[in-house]
Amino acid sequence: QLVESGGGLVQPGGSLRLSCAASGFNFSDHYMDWVRQAPGKGLEWVGRIRNKINSYSTEYGASVEDRFTISRDDSKKSLYLLMNSLKVEDTAVYYCARTTHSDAYFIDYWGQGTLVTVSS
Amino acid sequence: SYELTQPPSVSVSPGQTARITCSGDALPKKYAFWYQQRSGQAPVLVIYEDKKRPSGIPERFSGSSSGTSATLIIRGAQVEDEADYYCYSTDSGGNYWVFGGGTKLTVL
């Protein structure tokens, strides 16, 4: 299970930190992703954090790179998304997602999402 | 930036076969994945690595890939299959992932 929290209303230029609590699987083994969906729009990949074996390295989508930071705390089975310099266009439901591996790495399970609204 | 292209909508009658395409330059070398998103719900994985079906997904869902296109096939589509479907893949470098724009499937 993946449960996101921390969403809400924030002013343009502000910051917000989202959290995702994981349970029911070995969190530390998995890469984890954030994906967002603006109201009435499609899915947009935000970024990924790898596991400890892969140095917790991160990748980000072009629209959020340099503003958003993904981190994790394996001891708490938690994933985080720190969002800075927020823009109106960052308004979206933010999903926490588990990545698994077969022949490739891919998202196999999603949380229910948390809504972030950026507005003055 | 890399893009995956899907048709905005596909419409079929119940029992017919629905085909949803996804085009991308890196697809000859990268897998395609497909997600179903019903209204107001989180996405669900229905096909991974071009043609593999996760446990719990009905057999009527299948996938194929050829050249720069991948296709999600729903044989004998049912009303409950009405949803938005998104393809998902990575650029040629393998580190940046993208979703297609989504296809709204109507079954009626």
gemmi code that builds the backbone of each chain (N, CA, C; Angstrom):
import gemmi

chains = {
    "A": [
        ("GLN", (0.847, -1.200, 0.000), (0.000, 0.000, 0.000), (0.885, 1.254, 0.000)),
        ("LEU", (0.457, 2.247, -0.735), (1.157, 3.527, -0.790), (0.158, 4.624, -0.448)),
        ("VAL", (0.497, 5.439, 0.559), (-0.414, 6.494, 0.993), (0.314, 7.828, 0.989)),
        ("GLU", (-0.129, 8.713, 0.098), (0.469, 10.041, -0.012), (-0.173, 11.009, 0.975)),
        ("SER", (0.596, 12.003, 1.383), (0.076, 13.060, 2.247), (0.881, 14.335, 2.000)),
        ("GLY", (0.360, 15.445, 2.530), (1.093, 16.700, 2.434), (0.582, 17.672, 1.392)),
        ("GLY", (-0.395, 17.240, 0.596), (-0.926, 18.141, -0.415), (-1.730, 19.272, 0.204)),
        ("GLY", (-2.019, 20.275, -0.604), (-2.793, 21.407, -0.122), (-2.613, 22.607, -1.009)),
        ("LEU", (-3.052, 23.755, -0.502), (-2.971, 25.010, -1.245), (-1.686, 25.754, -0.883)),
        ("VAL", (-0.969, 26.200, -1.915), (0.271, 26.941, -1.692), (0.333, 28.066, -2.711)),
        ("GLN", (0.940, 29.164, -2.328), (1.053, 30.313, -3.222), (2.181, 30.118, -4.235)),
        ("PRO", (2.054, 30.735, -5.389), (3.150, 30.683, -6.367), (4.454, 31.157, -5.751)),
        ("GLY", (5.528, 30.439, -6.044), (6.830, 30.736, -5.466), (7.097, 30.020, -4.162)),
        ("GLY", (6.060, 29.405, -3.606), (6.210, 28.734, -2.331), (6.766, 27.327, -2.455)),
        ("SER", (6.844, 26.667, -1.301), (7.375, 25.312, -1.228), (6.391, 24.394, -0.531)),
        ("LEU", (6.547, 23.109, -0.816), (5.701, 22.092, -0.200), (6.441, 20.769, -0.219)),
        ("ARG", (6.267, 19.973, 0.825), (6.868, 18.642, 0.836), (5.781, 17.586, 0.935)),
        ("LEU", (5.784, 16.682, -0.026), (4.867, 15.557, -0.026), (5.560, 14.342, 0.580)),
        ("SER", (4.764, 13.510, 1.217), (5.272, 12.266, 1.771), (4.466, 11.103, 1.215)),
        ("CYS", (5.091, 9.941, 1.220), (4.414, 8.713, 0.795), (4.833, 7.606, 1.743)),
        ("ALA", (3.872, 7.032, 2.448), (4.135, 5.943, 3.374), (3.854, 4.620, 2.691)),
        ("ALA", (4.843, 3.732, 2.716), (4.727, 2.436, 2.054), (4.540, 1.328, 3.085)),
        ("SER", (3.795, 0.320, 2.704), (3.625, -0.845, 3.550), (3.293, -2.043, 2.682)),
        ("GLY", (3.562, -3.237, 3.220), (3.199, -4.461, 2.523), (4.214, -5.003, 1.542)),
        ("PHE", (5.362, -4.344, 1.423), (6.421, -4.837, 0.555), (7.755, -4.337, 1.087)),
        ("ASN", (8.840, -4.908, 0.563), (10.166, -4.530, 1.022), (10.576, -3.217, 0.341)),
        ("PHE", (10.221, -2.118, 0.974), (10.391, -0.786, 0.399), (11.830, -0.533, -0.038)),
        ("SER", (12.789, -0.933, 0.753), (14.179, -0.587, 0.490), (14.715, -1.218, -0.802)),
        ("ASP", (14.085, -2.274, -1.271), (14.556, -2.944, -2.480), (14.176, -2.194, -3.754)),
        ("HIS", (13.136, -1.388, -3.661), (12.514, -0.835, -4.866), (12.971, 0.579, -5.193)),
        ("TYR", (13.084, 0.861, -6.508), (13.095, 2.229, -6.969), (11.680, 2.770, -6.720)),
        ("MET", (11.592, 4.094, -6.567), (10.281, 4.728, -6.371), (10.166, 5.961, -7.265)),
        ("ASP", (8.960, 6.203, -7.761), (8.700, 7.308, -8.671), (7.630, 8.238, -8.121)),
        ("TRP", (7.633, 9.458, -8.626), (6.516, 10.379, -8.478), (5.977, 10.691, -9.884)),
        ("VAL", (4.669, 10.680, -9.993), (3.975, 11.009, -11.240), (2.858, 11.987, -10.886)),
        ("ARG", (2.601, 12.941, -11.753), (1.543, 13.896, -11.458), (0.538, 13.973, -12.606)),
        ("GLN", (-0.623, 14.517, -12.276), (-1.703, 14.637, -13.256), (-2.452, 15.930, -13.002)),
        ("ALA", (-2.276, 16.903, -13.884), (-3.005, 18.163, -13.768), (-4.498, 17.903, -13.998)),
        ("PRO", (-5.357, 18.730, -13.459), (-6.814, 18.519, -13.584), (-7.240, 18.372, -15.035)),
        ("GLY", (-7.879, 17.259, -15.344), (-8.372, 17.008, -16.691), (-7.315, 16.697, -17.717)),
        ("LYS", (-6.073, 16.499, -17.285), (-4.960, 16.259, -18.209), (-4.381, 14.856, -18.039)),
        ("GLY", (-3.341, 14.567, -18.801), (-2.724, 13.259, -18.766), (-1.672, 13.128, -17.678)),
        ("LEU", (-1.053, 11.955, -17.637), (-0.022, 11.662, -16.647), (1.315, 12.266, -17.070)),
        ("GLU", (2.057, 12.750, -16.085), (3.388, 13.298, -16.338), (4.368, 12.721, -15.338)),
        ("TRP", (5.421, 12.092, -15.832), (6.447, 11.536, -14.962), (7.234, 12.682, -14.333)),
        ("VAL", (7.339, 12.658, -12.999), (8.045, 13.718, -12.272), (9.495, 13.328, -12.026)),
        ("GLY", (9.692, 12.077, -11.557), (11.059, 11.657, -11.298), (11.131, 10.339, -10.571)),
        ("ARG", (12.348, 9.888, -10.343), (12.621, 8.567, -9.753), (13.799, 8.644, -8.804)),
        ("ILE", (13.741, 7.849, -7.751), (14.889, 7.639, -6.882), (15.185, 6.142, -6.838)),
        ("ARG", (16.423, 5.787, -7.015), (16.831, 4.399, -6.989), (17.086, 3.940, -5.564)),
        ("ASN", (17.427, 2.678, -5.405), (17.640, 2.131, -4.077), (19.081, 2.331, -3.602)),
        ("LYS", (19.354, 1.836, -2.398), (20.659, 2.072, -1.779), (21.780, 1.482, -2.621)),
        ("ILE", (21.537, 0.287, -3.164), (22.563, -0.376, -3.973), (22.965, 0.507, -5.146)),
        ("ASN", (22.048, 1.285, -5.619), (22.297, 2.197, -6.738), (22.454, 3.629, -6.263)),
        ("SER", (22.921, 3.762, -5.014), (23.353, 5.058, -4.461), (22.242, 6.091, -4.334)),
        ("TYR", (21.017, 5.633, -4.278), (19.892, 6.554, -4.155), (19.923, 7.631, -5.254)),
        ("SER", (20.421, 7.291, -6.391), (20.500, 8.274, -7.469), (19.108, 8.658, -7.960)),
        ("THR", (19.006, 9.845, -8.541), (17.715, 10.390, -8.937), (17.728, 10.861, -10.386)),
        ("GLU", (16.537, 10.855, -10.969), (16.322, 11.429, -12.296), (15.039, 12.248, -12.220)),
        ("TYR", (14.956, 13.316, -13.006), (13.789, 14.190, -12.970), (13.310, 14.523, -14.383)),
        ("GLY", (12.026, 14.772, -14.490), (11.480, 15.274, -15.734), (11.943, 16.713, -15.965)),
        ("ALA", (11.947, 17.116, -17.229), (12.498, 18.425, -17.592), (11.749, 19.583, -16.936)),
        ("SER", (10.462, 19.445, -16.747), (9.662, 20.566, -16.236), (9.861, 20.824, -14.749)),
        ("VAL", (10.465, 19.885, -14.035), (10.641, 20.039, -12.587), (12.091, 20.019, -12.147)),
        ("GLU", (12.966, 19.643, -13.071), (14.381, 19.560, -12.721), (14.847, 20.914, -12.183)),
        ("ASP", (15.665, 20.904, -11.166), (16.197, 22.095, -10.504), (15.225, 22.732, -9.521)),
        ("ARG", (13.974, 22.271, -9.494), (13.007, 22.816, -8.520), (12.520, 21.747, -7.534)),
        ("PHE", (12.443, 20.509, -7.986), (11.930, 19.433, -7.156), (13.067, 18.508, -6.734)),
        ("THR", (12.939, 17.927, -5.540), (13.928, 16.980, -5.039), (13.221, 15.770, -4.441)),
        ("ILE", (13.624, 14.593, -4.904), (13.069, 13.343, -4.385), (14.061, 12.759, -3.400)),
        ("SER", (13.545, 12.299, -2.270), (14.380, 11.635, -1.275), (13.592, 10.486, -0.666)),
        ("ARG", (14.259, 9.681, 0.136), (13.609, 8.551, 0.784), (14.274, 8.252, 2.108)),
        ("ASP", (13.513, 7.630, 2.994), (14.029, 7.159, 4.273), (13.602, 5.702, 4.385)),
        ("ASP", (14.522, 4.796, 4.078), (14.172, 3.381, 4.085), (13.796, 2.895, 5.486)),
        ("SER", (14.373, 3.486, 6.515), (14.053, 3.063, 7.890), (12.603, 3.376, 8.243)),
        ("LYS", (12.051, 4.401, 7.596), (10.649, 4.777, 7.833), (9.734, 4.317, 6.706)),
        ("LYS", (10.301, 3.629, 5.728), (9.524, 3.182, 4.566), (8.764, 4.358, 3.948)),
        ("SER", (9.474, 5.432, 3.767), (8.836, 6.660, 3.294), (9.584, 7.279, 2.129)),
        ("LEU", (8.803, 7.858, 1.234), (9.292, 8.575, 0.058), (8.845, 10.019, 0.191)),
        ("TYR", (9.686, 10.934, -0.305), (9.373, 12.356, -0.172), (9.557, 13.072, -1.503)),
        ("LEU", (8.811, 14.166, -1.647), (8.985, 15.053, -2.801), (8.975, 16.481, -2.275)),
        ("LEU", (10.130, 17.141, -2.335), (10.236, 18.531, -1.939), (10.089, 19.386, -3.183)),
        ("MET", (9.099, 20.255, -3.162), (8.794, 21.092, -4.318), (9.048, 22.556, -3.966)),
        ("ASN", (9.974, 23.161, -4.669), (10.314, 24.580, -4.461), (9.912, 25.409, -5.676)),
        ("SER", (9.861, 26.724, -5.458), (9.551, 27.660, -6.550), (8.328, 27.212, -7.330)),
        ("LEU", (7.295, 26.890, -6.610), (6.093, 26.325, -7.236), (5.423, 27.320, -8.169)),
        ("LYS", (4.894, 26.771, -9.263), (4.209, 27.556, -10.281), (2.753, 27.108, -10.375)),
        ("VAL", (1.915, 27.970, -10.930), (0.501, 27.610, -11.095), (0.369, 26.297, -11.869)),
        ("GLU", (1.246, 26.102, -12.837), (1.174, 24.893, -13.665), (1.635, 23.629, -12.958)),
        ("ASP", (2.099, 23.740, -11.727), (2.416, 22.555, -10.928), (1.181, 21.996, -10.227)),
        ("THR", (0.064, 22.684, -10.352), (-1.191, 22.192, -9.777), (-1.544, 20.838, -10.379)),
        ("ALA", (-1.704, 19.843, -9.516), (-1.931, 18.477, -10.001), (-2.178, 17.541, -8.830)),
        ("VAL", (-2.679, 16.370, -9.140), (-2.650, 15.250, -8.206), (-1.289, 14.595, -8.348)),
        ("TYR", (-0.615, 14.400, -7.240), (0.718, 13.795, -7.237), (0.602, 12.361, -6.719)),
        ("TYR", (1.049, 11.431, -7.538), (1.016, 10.010, -7.202), (2.412, 9.512, -6.837)),
        ("CYS", (2.470, 8.778, -5.784), (3.643, 7.992, -5.418), (3.499, 6.637, -6.103)),
        ("ALA", (4.570, 6.101, -6.659), (4.461, 4.857, -7.406), (5.674, 3.966, -7.159)),
        ("ARG", (5.400, 2.681, -7.037), (6.466, 1.702, -6.846), (6.991, 1.251, -8.201)),
        ("THR", (8.284, 1.136, -8.296), (8.915, 0.624, -9.508), (9.424, -0.778, -9.244)),
        ("THR", (9.194, -1.663, -10.165), (9.689, -3.014, -10.038), (10.567, -3.343, -11.234)),
        ("HIS", (11.127, -4.531, -11.245), (12.065, -4.882, -12.301), (11.768, -6.265, -12.840)),
        ("SER", (11.675, -6.349, -14.139), (11.593, -7.635, -14.821), (12.789, -7.656, -15.764)),
        ("ASP", (12.561, -7.346, -17.005), (13.675, -7.106, -17.910), (14.019, -5.618, -17.931)),
        ("ALA", (13.057, -4.814, -17.513), (13.215, -3.357, -17.409), (12.624, -2.904, -16.088)),
        ("TYR", (12.903, -1.686, -15.717), (12.287, -1.085, -14.529), (11.023, -0.366, -14.971)),
        ("PHE", (9.945, -0.538, -14.206), (8.689, 0.100, -14.565), (7.791, 0.202, -13.345)),
        ("ILE", (6.837, 1.117, -13.429), (5.875, 1.316, -12.340), (4.865, 0.182, -12.358)),
        ("ASP", (4.709, -0.493, -11.209), (3.726, -1.565, -11.152), (2.618, -1.332, -10.132)),
        ("TYR", (2.764, -0.292, -9.300), (1.733, -0.041, -8.300), (1.740, 1.444, -7.943)),
        ("TRP", (0.539, 2.001, -7.765), (0.344, 3.428, -7.536), (-0.402, 3.676, -6.227)),
        ("GLY", (-0.090, 4.798, -5.588), (-0.919, 5.272, -4.498), (-2.158, 5.949, -5.055)),
        ("GLN", (-2.986, 6.493, -4.161), (-4.217, 7.137, -4.593), (-4.054, 8.615, -4.901)),
        ("GLY", (-2.909, 9.178, -4.556), (-2.595, 10.546, -4.932), (-2.977, 11.577, -3.883)),
        ("THR", (-2.302, 12.729, -3.959), (-2.610, 13.867, -3.107), (-2.622, 15.117, -3.980)),
        ("LEU", (-3.601, 15.976, -3.749), (-3.794, 17.153, -4.616), (-2.971, 18.331, -4.115)),
        ("VAL", (-2.217, 18.911, -5.038), (-1.476, 20.144, -4.774), (-2.074, 21.250, -5.634)),
        ("THR", (-2.466, 22.332, -5.008), (-3.025, 23.475, -5.729), (-2.119, 24.684, -5.509)),
        ("VAL", (-1.622, 25.231, -6.595), (-0.766, 26.414, -6.523), (-1.564, 27.602, -7.044)),
        ("SER", (-1.896, 28.497, -6.119), (-2.751, 29.621, -6.492), (-2.587, 30.751, -5.484)),
        ("SER", (-2.762, 31.959, -5.945), (-2.705, 33.118, -5.046), (-4.107, 33.476, -4.564)),
    ],
    "B": [
        ("SER", (12.787, 17.143, -26.171), (12.377, 16.123, -25.210), (11.616, 15.011, -25.937)),
        ("TYR", (11.667, 13.833, -25.377), (11.073, 12.669, -26.009), (9.561, 12.679, -25.867)),
        ("GLU", (8.861, 12.204, -26.885), (7.405, 12.171, -26.856), (6.876, 10.830, -27.333)),
        ("LEU", (5.769, 10.430, -26.737), (4.994, 9.280, -27.189), (3.636, 9.799, -27.662)),
        ("THR", (3.205, 9.340, -28.820), (1.980, 9.856, -29.418), (0.881, 8.798, -29.444)),
        ("GLN", (-0.267, 9.153, -28.881), (-1.440, 8.281, -28.879), (-2.611, 9.014, -29.507)),
        ("PRO", (-3.580, 8.262, -30.074), (-4.810, 8.925, -30.543), (-5.609, 9.391, -29.338)),
        ("PRO", (-6.288, 10.535, -29.427), (-7.042, 11.042, -28.269), (-8.196, 10.141, -27.859)),
        ("SER", (-8.796, 9.475, -28.824), (-9.961, 8.661, -28.496), (-10.091, 7.474, -29.445)),
        ("VAL", (-10.677, 6.414, -28.902), (-11.029, 5.217, -29.663), (-12.411, 4.783, -29.179)),
        ("SER", (-13.255, 4.394, -30.094), (-14.604, 3.980, -29.731), (-14.931, 2.644, -30.388)),
        ("VAL", (-15.471, 1.715, -29.595), (-15.884, 0.410, -30.122), (-17.215, 0.024, -29.481)),
        ("SER", (-17.881, -0.935, -30.084), (-19.082, -1.504, -29.491), (-18.681, -2.667, -28.602)),
        ("PRO", (-19.510, -2.994, -27.621), (-19.188, -4.132, -26.752), (-18.975, -5.396, -27.570)),
        ("GLY", (-17.916, -6.143, -27.217), (-17.605, -7.374, -27.913), (-16.631, -7.206, -29.067)),
        ("GLN", (-16.432, -5.980, -29.500), (-15.476, -5.732, -30.580), (-14.058, -5.628, -30.039)),
        ("THR", (-13.103, -5.584, -30.960), (-11.691, -5.444, -30.599), (-11.260, -3.990, -30.672)),
        ("ALA", (-10.693, -3.517, -29.577), (-10.171, -2.148, -29.532), (-8.656, -2.193, -29.665)),
        ("ARG", (-8.141, -1.313, -30.469), (-6.688, -1.195, -30.644), (-6.272, 0.241, -30.376)),
        ("ILE", (-5.335, 0.403, -29.473), (-4.824, 1.726, -29.121), (-3.335, 1.741, -29.424)),
        ("THR", (-2.905, 2.700, -30.233), (-1.518, 2.746, -30.665), (-0.713, 3.791, -29.897)),
        ("CYS", (0.577, 3.580, -29.916), (1.515, 4.486, -29.252), (2.762, 4.553, -30.125)),
        ("SER", (3.146, 5.738, -30.537), (4.292, 5.902, -31.421), (5.411, 6.667, -30.737)),
        ("GLY", (6.632, 6.184, -30.920), (7.794, 6.846, -30.342), (9.069, 6.372, -31.008)),
        ("ASP", (9.993, 7.281, -31.201), (11.212, 6.954, -31.939), (12.071, 5.900, -31.263)),
        ("ALA", (12.011, 5.801, -29.938), (12.867, 4.851, -29.225), (12.225, 3.491, -29.030)),
        ("LEU", (10.958, 3.346, -29.447), (10.253, 2.081, -29.197), (10.896, 0.860, -29.859)),
        ("PRO", (11.612, 1.009, -30.982), (12.284, -0.204, -31.513), (13.269, -0.817, -30.526)),
        ("LYS", (13.787, -0.019, -29.599), (14.787, -0.519, -28.658), (14.329, -0.475, -27.213)),
        ("LYS", (13.198, 0.128, -26.935), (12.704, 0.265, -25.562), (11.308, -0.347, -25.433)),
        ("TYR", (11.049, -0.921, -24.271), (9.747, -1.515, -24.024), (8.656, -0.460, -23.882)),
        ("ALA", (7.436, -0.873, -24.204), (6.248, -0.080, -23.924), (5.472, -0.713, -22.781)),
        ("PHE", (4.864, 0.125, -21.987), (4.033, -0.300, -20.868), (2.694, 0.418, -21.006)),
        ("TRP", (1.639, -0.213, -20.532), (0.306, 0.353, -20.664), (-0.412, 0.392, -19.316)),
        ("TYR", (-1.082, 1.516, -19.054), (-1.835, 1.710, -17.821), (-3.273, 2.088, -18.148)),
        ("GLN", (-4.174, 1.548, -17.367), (-5.598, 1.874, -17.457), (-5.946, 2.792, -16.296)),
        ("GLN", (-6.640, 3.874, -16.581), (-7.091, 4.764, -15.516), (-8.582, 5.032, -15.663)),
        ("ARG", (-9.345, 4.422, -14.795), (-10.776, 4.710, -14.759), (-11.005, 6.050, -14.086)),
        ("SER", (-12.148, 6.627, -14.352), (-12.457, 7.965, -13.862), (-12.336, 8.059, -12.345)),
        ("GLY", (-11.542, 9.002, -11.880), (-11.391, 9.248, -10.459), (-10.521, 8.252, -9.713)),
        ("GLN", (-9.850, 7.366, -10.451), (-9.038, 6.336, -9.800), (-7.564, 6.453, -10.202)),
        ("ALA", (-6.726, 5.793, -9.435), (-5.306, 5.722, -9.777), (-5.107, 4.774, -10.959)),
        ("PRO", (-4.045, 4.972, -11.719), (-3.760, 4.071, -12.845), (-3.470, 2.644, -12.372)),
        ("VAL", (-3.692, 1.713, -13.287), (-3.423, 0.298, -13.055), (-2.625, -0.228, -14.238)),
        ("LEU", (-1.576, -0.983, -13.960), (-0.757, -1.585, -15.016), (-1.541, -2.710, -15.683)),
        ("VAL", (-1.650, -2.679, -17.016), (-2.354, -3.757, -17.720), (-1.439, -4.553, -18.652)),
        ("ILE", (-0.364, -3.932, -19.143), (0.611, -4.624, -19.986), (1.990, -4.081, -19.649)),
        ("TYR", (2.976, -4.981, -19.518), (4.335, -4.528, -19.314), (5.277, -5.204, -20.307)),
        ("GLU", (6.366, -4.549, -20.571), (7.379, -5.048, -21.513), (6.731, -5.520, -22.827)),
        ("ASP", (6.007, -4.623, -23.400), (5.343, -4.758, -24.703), (4.122, -5.670, -24.703)),
        ("LYS", (4.230, -6.872, -24.076), (3.175, -7.864, -24.295), (2.893, -8.748, -23.104)),
        ("LYS", (3.510, -8.490, -21.968), (3.282, -9.338, -20.793), (2.108, -8.788, -19.983)),
        ("ARG", (1.328, -9.705, -19.465), (0.130, -9.314, -18.730), (0.318, -9.617, -17.247)),
        ("PRO", (0.149, -8.598, -16.380), (0.275, -8.856, -14.930), (-0.819, -9.799, -14.448)),
        ("SER", (-0.560, -10.451, -13.344), (-1.586, -11.314, -12.767), (-2.804, -10.476, -12.392)),
        ("GLY", (-3.970, -11.037, -12.646), (-5.210, -10.347, -12.328), (-5.792, -9.532, -13.465)),
        ("ILE", (-5.023, -9.346, -14.524), (-5.519, -8.618, -15.697), (-6.174, -9.623, -16.649)),
        ("PRO", (-7.382, -9.344, -17.101), (-8.098, -10.295, -17.971), (-7.328, -10.623, -19.253)),
        ("GLU", (-7.527, -11.841, -19.749), (-6.808, -12.301, -20.932), (-7.154, -11.511, -22.185)),
        ("ARG", (-8.261, -10.791, -22.170), (-8.641, -10.017, -23.348), (-7.679, -8.842, -23.598)),
        ("PHE", (-6.846, -8.532, -22.615), (-5.846, -7.482, -22.784), (-4.545, -8.111, -23.299)),
        ("SER", (-4.019, -7.554, -24.383), (-2.740, -8.017, -24.906), (-2.005, -6.830, -25.518)),
        ("GLY", (-0.725, -7.049, -25.819), (0.066, -5.969, -26.393), (0.995, -6.487, -27.463)),
        ("SER", (1.379, -5.586, -28.339), (2.340, -5.928, -29.376), (3.192, -4.698, -29.654)),
        ("SER", (4.298, -4.934, -30.333), (5.177, -3.813, -30.677), (5.909, -4.133, -31.965)),
        ("SER", (5.997, -3.156, -32.838), (6.692, -3.329, -34.100), (7.236, -1.976, -34.552)),
        ("GLY", (8.531, -1.926, -34.768), (9.133, -0.674, -35.196), (8.931, 0.420, -34.167)),
        ("THR", (8.457, 1.560, -34.626), (8.297, 2.708, -33.730), (6.901, 2.779, -33.120)),
        ("SER", (6.129, 1.693, -33.195), (4.782, 1.688, -32.631), (4.549, 0.504, -31.720)),
        ("ALA", (3.816, 0.759, -30.648), (3.315, -0.290, -29.767), (1.797, -0.200, -29.767)),
        ("THR", (1.154, -1.354, -29.563), (-0.312, -1.392, -29.603), (-0.870, -2.157, -28.425)),
        ("LEU", (-1.860, -1.566, -27.789), (-2.651, -2.249, -26.773), (-3.905, -2.778, -27.462)),
        ("ILE", (-4.173, -4.071, -27.266), (-5.315, -4.716, -27.921), (-6.250, -5.234, -26.842)),
        ("ILE", (-7.513, -4.903, -26.973), (-8.531, -5.406, -26.054), (-9.556, -6.160, -26.888)),
        ("ARG", (-9.472, -7.481, -26.814), (-10.377, -8.321, -27.608), (-11.663, -8.568, -26.827)),
        ("GLY", (-12.781, -8.374, -27.484), (-14.062, -8.525, -26.792), (-14.230, -7.458, -25.725)),
        ("ALA", (-14.024, -6.196, -26.103), (-14.094, -5.104, -25.127), (-15.435, -5.084, -24.400)),
        ("GLN", (-15.378, -4.774, -23.120), (-16.556, -4.713, -22.288), (-16.769, -3.284, -21.789)),
        ("VAL", (-17.986, -2.990, -21.362), (-18.309, -1.647, -20.889), (-17.373, -1.239, -19.749)),
        ("GLU", (-16.990, -2.203, -18.933), (-16.115, -1.908, -17.789), (-14.705, -1.523, -18.221)),
        ("ASP", (-14.369, -1.725, -19.508), (-13.059, -1.339, -20.009), (-12.991, 0.132, -20.394)),
        ("GLU", (-14.119, 0.817, -20.322), (-14.109, 2.258, -20.599), (-13.180, 2.956, -19.606)),
        ("ALA", (-12.203, 3.666, -20.138), (-11.184, 4.285, -19.294), (-10.239, 5.059, -20.190)),
        ("ASP", (-9.318, 5.768, -19.556), (-8.193, 6.367, -20.262), (-7.024, 5.376, -20.208)),
        ("TYR", (-6.346, 5.240, -21.327), (-5.206, 4.333, -21.406), (-3.959, 5.115, -21.786)),
        ("TYR", (-2.884, 4.867, -21.049), (-1.639, 5.581, -21.265), (-0.504, 4.601, -21.573)),
        ("CYS", (0.257, 4.902, -22.617), (1.492, 4.158, -22.826), (2.614, 4.888, -22.081)),
        ("TYR", (3.676, 4.176, -21.836), (4.761, 4.660, -20.970), (6.032, 3.999, -21.446)),
        ("SER", (7.062, 4.793, -21.620), (8.322, 4.228, -22.051), (9.437, 5.226, -21.749)),
        ("THR", (10.618, 4.899, -22.142), (11.775, 5.725, -21.845), (12.456, 6.185, -23.127)),
        ("ASP", (13.230, 7.235, -23.006), (13.964, 7.701, -24.173), (15.120, 6.740, -24.460)),
        ("SER", (15.856, 7.015, -25.508), (16.901, 6.088, -25.928), (17.989, 5.927, -24.874)),
        ("GLY", (18.176, 6.942, -24.022), (19.189, 6.854, -22.978), (18.764, 6.007, -21.805)),
        ("GLY", (17.475, 5.821, -21.654), (16.955, 4.942, -20.626), (16.749, 5.558, -19.259)),
        ("ASN", (16.985, 6.850, -19.114), (16.869, 7.452, -17.791), (15.685, 8.392, -17.632)),
        ("TYR", (15.041, 8.778, -18.705), (13.923, 9.725, -18.633), (12.683, 9.057, -19.210)),
        ("TRP", (11.665, 9.018, -18.365), (10.469, 8.296, -18.721), (9.364, 9.268, -19.127)),
        ("VAL", (8.552, 8.846, -20.033), (7.443, 9.681, -20.484), (6.182, 8.853, -20.637)),
        ("PHE", (5.062, 9.534, -20.509), (3.771, 8.938, -20.803), (3.269, 9.505, -22.123)),
        ("GLY", (2.534, 8.693, -22.846), (1.795, 9.220, -23.972), (0.679, 10.128, -23.472)),
        ("GLY", (0.051, 10.840, -24.381), (-0.977, 11.791, -23.997), (-2.274, 11.174, -23.509)),
        ("GLY", (-2.392, 9.860, -23.681), (-3.590, 9.177, -23.221), (-4.639, 9.022, -24.305)),
        ("THR", (-5.352, 7.905, -24.257), (-6.439, 7.616, -25.188), (-7.686, 7.272, -24.400)),
        ("LYS", (-8.747, 7.983, -24.677), (-10.024, 7.690, -24.017), (-10.740, 6.611, -24.804)),
        ("LEU", (-10.937, 5.455, -24.167), (-11.656, 4.351, -24.805), (-13.123, 4.394, -24.404)),
        ("THR", (-13.974, 4.457, -25.391), (-15.416, 4.413, -25.175), (-15.950, 3.087, -25.698)),
        ("VAL", (-16.702, 2.395, -24.861), (-17.309, 1.118, -25.257), (-18.816, 1.255, -25.120)),
        ("LEU", (-19.496, 1.442, -26.269), (-20.948, 1.553, -26.232), (-21.564, 1.272, -27.601)),
    ],
}
model = gemmi.Model(1)
for chain_id, residues in chains.items():
    chain = gemmi.Chain(chain_id)
    for i, (resn, *xyz) in enumerate(residues, 1):
        res = gemmi.Residue()
        res.name, res.seqid = resn, gemmi.SeqId(i, " ")
        for name, pos in zip(("N", "CA", "C"), xyz):
            atom = gemmi.Atom()
            atom.name, atom.element = name, gemmi.Element(name[0])
            atom.pos, atom.b_iso = gemmi.Position(*pos), 0.0
            res.add_atom(atom)
        chain.add_residue(res)
    model.add_chain(chain)
structure = gemmi.Structure()
structure.add_model(model)
structure.setup_entities()
